[in-house]
Amino acid sequence: MHKKVHLPTKVCPVCQRPFTWRKKWASCWEDVKYCSERCRRQRVNLAKSGESSS
């Protein structure tokens, strides 16, 4: 059995929560920035709202 405590982690820039490596990210772990699709979409929405208020 695998020990999940030994998996690499990152911090999501949107929600500031740590997230761990997943098997589906095995080939692109360096490119993964967000913990979920929801955070990725929220980042896009925050960027658009920031442009209109500037």
N, C-alpha and C positions, 0 to 999 in steps of 0.2 A: 504494500500500500504506500502511496506517495504522501509525503509530508507537505502540507500546504503552507506551512510557515516558511519554507525555503523558496517560495516563488518570488520573483522580482515585483516591485511595486512602483507606482507613480502617483502623483497627485494631480487631480483634474483641475485645470485652471478656471473652470466655471464655478463648480460647487465646492472646490477646495477639499474634497474628500479623497482619501487614498483608494486606489483600486489595484488589483493584482492581475498578473499575467493570466491570459486564457489561452487555451489550445488553439482557438481560431485565429489568435494574433501571433502565432508562432513565426510566421514568415514576415511579419511587418511590425514587430513590437517597437522598433525604434521610431516608427511613424505614428504610432498611436498616441493621441494627445488627450482625448476625452474619455471619460468612464462609460458613457452611454450615448446613444443616438439623441436622446433628449438634451443632453448637455451640448452636443455638437450643434443642434438646431438652435438652442438658446443663445449660443455664442454668436451665430449669424444674426439673430434678432437683436441682440445687444449692440452689435456693430452698426446695424442699420439705424437704430434709434439714436445712437451716439452721433452719427453723421448729420442727421436732421436737426439736432439741437445745437450743433456747433456753429 
